[in-house]
Amino acid sequence: MHLRRRSARLLTTLTAAAFALTVTAGGASAHPGRDDRHAPHGVTVSADGHGDFTTVQAAIDAAPEGATRPWVIAVRPGEYHELVHVPATKPFLSLVGTGRRAQDVVISYDNANGTPKPDGAGTYGTSGSASVTLDGADFTARNLAFANTFDEAAHPEITNRQAVAVLSRADRLVFDDVRFLGNQDTLYVNSTAADVVARAYFRDCYVEGDVDFIFGRATAVFDDCEIHSLDRGSATNNGYVTAPSTSIANPYGFLFTHSRFTTDAPAGTVSLGRPWHPSNDPNAIGQVLVRDSWIDDHIGATPWSDFSGGWSWRDARFDEFHNRGPGAVVTADRPQLSRTEAAAFTVRTYLRGSDGWSPEHCR
């Protein structure tokens, strides 16, 4: 009985927090007139059998479809080695780690682009390699880690090393104190189609990787985050932080603000990004702005790189504003916004859309 009472109190606290976050973020407020005074209850996941479910996916499978208010899945400390998918039919899901730190709850898998499928029907591609796939709108995650643990050295037969930790395709996603762990293609922030805008807000998060480890066509804001480049062991090229494929019709791609770009790699061996044109799409004109952030010396004097196939970084929308640190030296190859221009590219302008979404105002 004591354990049940504790679980009930924990769910009440977590549900209230997730509910407040989603309502302020534009979920409930996007539907005036709805009675959202009473937050719903949720469930707990515990690998040791002391929760409602032992796997995260089982809890997602049991969650209600078509929800209009947050359904909280409280995940107890442990490592959950499983593939996770939040379908489009299940909006307003919240995954909340109950540990003292985000690293106390780790949800991971180890597929890569080229990993054989278990049914023998070919191999996974980049999207199929994702440990966690998010198709449900108004999803939130707090105080946990997502990882792709594919071991490159142990699989020399797999030459494609894209291994996604999280693939998102839905709109209005919030990640608060979440860790994204991997190597190549760690975080794939995408949308359902090239002309569809999907927004994601990352606050106090940690993202690590080496090649193109934040990529896709979504509108994504990284606010007060740590973006960590791993050392691939090269003396000249240890990878690229971003690979945006933003549609030319969308003025807002990736925004990094008040963040920290840190590294294990040698000085001058990492690029801030390069323009990705999926299927050689000429309308994928990547947009990245790094502003008011601290950059270590792994970023060199020419921080942007061309993409294979003849796609020049100079044709993309790559800019900086008011950065500092040993890797923030202003050169002719580092386009800078003016103060007037920078005023039009803020967290609010990236996220508000037509529904006034504003998750940055909720704690």
LINNORKA-V182566 format. One record per residue. N is the residue number from 1. PHI is phi in whole degrees, -180 to 180 (* if undefined). BURIAL is # if it has 24 or more other ideal C-beta (glycine too) atoms within 12 Angstrom, else .. Layout:
N|PHI|BURIAL  N|PHI|BURIAL
This chain:
1|*|.  2|-61|.  3|-64|.  4|-66|.  5|-64|.  6|-63|.  7|-63|#  8|-64|.  9|-64|.  10|-63|#  11|-65|#  12|-62|.  13|-65|.  14|-66|#  15|-65|#  16|-61|#  17|-66|#  18|-66|#  19|-64|#  20|-61|#  21|-62|#  22|-72|#  23|-63|#  24|-65|#  25|-73|#  26|109|#  27|-68|#  28|-71|#  29|-67|#  30|-77|#  31|-128|.  32|-59|.  33|98|.  34|-75|.  35|-86|.  36|-112|.  37|-73|.  38|-113|.  39|-74|#  40|-78|#  41|-86|#  42|-139|#  43|-138|#  44|-117|#  45|-119|#  46|-146|#  47|-64|#  48|-87|.  49|88|.  50|-96|.  51|-118|#  52|-76|#  53|-140|#  54|-102|.  55|-129|#  56|-66|#  57|-63|#  58|-62|.  59|-68|#  60|-66|#  61|-59|.  62|-87|.  63|-70|#  64|-69|#  65|-89|.  66|65|.  67|-64|#  68|-117|#  69|-138|#  70|-60|#  71|-115|#  72|-92|#  73|-109|#  74|-87|#  75|-109|#  76|-79|#  77|-52|#  78|152|#  79|-106|#  80|-114|#  81|-90|.  82|-161|#  83|-81|#  84|-126|#  85|-136|#  86|-102|#  87|-75|.  88|-64|.  89|-77|.  90|-125|#  91|-76|#  92|63|#  93|-82|#  94|-128|#  95|-101|#  96|-129|#  97|-75|#  98|-102|#  99|-77|#  100|-76|.  101|-134|.  102|-60|#  103|-73|#  104|-75|.  105|-123|#  106|-124|#  107|-109|#  108|-147|#  109|-152|#  110|-135|#  111|-80|#  112|-136|#  113|-68|#  114|118|#  115|-68|#  116|-62|.  117|-73|.  118|-64|.  119|-88|.  120|81|.  121|-89|.  122|82|.  123|-123|.  124|-74|#  125|-97|.  126|-63|#  127|-62|#  128|-68|#  129|-79|#  130|-62|#  131|-69|#  132|-131|#  133|-120|#  134|-116|#  135|-114|#  136|-92|#  137|-69|#  138|58|#  139|-81|#  140|-132|#  141|-138|#  142|-143|#  143|58|#  144|-157|#  145|-128|#  146|-115|#  147|-143|#  148|-116|#  149|-101|#  150|-54|#  151|-97|.  152|-61|#  153|-65|.  154|-81|.  155|-131|.  156|-65|.  157|-73|.  158|-99|#  159|-85|.  160|-84|#  161|-112|#  162|-65|#  163|-147|#  164|-84|#  165|-83|#  166|-134|#  167|-115|#  168|-115|#  169|-132|#  170|-102|#  171|-103|#  172|60|#  173|-109|#  174|-127|#  175|-123|#  176|-123|#  177|56|#  178|-121|#  179|-108|#  180|-120|#  181|-120|#  182|177|#  183|-120|#  184|-86|#  185|63|#  186|-60|#  187|-123|#  188|-107|#  189|-99|#  190|-130|#  191|-143|#  192|-78|.  193|-160|.  194|-60|#  195|-97|.  196|-105|.  197|-92|#  198|-125|#  199|-110|#  200|-141|#  201|-119|#  202|-113|#  203|-124|#  204|56|#  205|-103|#  206|-129|#  207|-127|#  208|-129|#  209|169|#  210|-129|#  211|-98|#  212|50|#  213|-82|#  214|-132|#  215|-148|#  216|126|#  217|-109|#  218|-71|#  219|-93|#  220|-131|#  221|-113|#  222|-110|#  223|-113|#  224|58|#  225|-112|#  226|-107|#  227|-113|#  228|-111|#  229|-91|#  230|-83|#  231|-91|.  232|-89|#  233|88|.  234|-95|.  235|-84|.  236|-127|.  237|-138|.  238|-111|#  239|114|#  240|-139|#  241|-71|#  242|-121|#  243|-145|#  244|-77|#  245|-130|#  246|-56|#  247|-65|#  248|-60|.  249|-75|.  250|-105|#  251|-74|.  252|-124|#  253|-107|#  254|-108|#  255|-120|#  256|-113|#  257|-133|#  258|50|#  259|-113|#  260|-129|#  261|-101|#  262|-114|#  263|-161|#  264|-107|.  265|-89|#  266|-65|#  267|-61|.  268|70|#  269|-114|#  270|-128|#  271|-100|#  272|-68|#  273|174|#  274|-149|#  275|-83|#  276|-96|#  277|-118|#  278|-56|#  279|53|.  280|58|.  281|-68|.  282|-71|.  283|-90|.  284|-89|#  285|-105|#  286|-54|#  287|-126|#  288|-139|#  289|-128|#  290|-110|#  291|-137|#  292|51|#  293|-125|#  294|-106|#  295|-124|#  296|-78|#  297|-80|.  298|-69|#  299|-88|#  300|-93|#  301|-66|.  302|-114|#  303|-83|#  304|-109|#  305|-126|#  306|-75|#  307|-105|#  308|-58|.  309|99|.  310|88|.  311|-90|#  312|-85|.  313|-66|#  314|-69|.  315|-90|.  316|-87|#  317|-109|#  318|-111|#  319|-146|#  320|-133|#  321|-158|#  322|57|#  323|-91|#  324|-147|.  325|107|.  326|-65|.  327|-102|#  328|-112|#  329|-67|.  330|-84|.  331|-133|.  332|-65|.  333|-98|.  334|-128|#  335|-56|#  336|-121|.  337|-77|#  338|-77|.  339|-61|.  340|-66|.  341|-64|.  342|-63|.  343|-65|.  344|-92|.  345|-126|#  346|-121|#  347|-55|#  348|-62|#  349|-67|#  350|-69|#  351|-103|#  352|-66|#  353|54|#  354|-87|.  355|-104|.  356|70|.  357|-59|#  358|-146|#  359|-67|#  360|-68|#  361|-91|.  362|-114|#  363|-117|.
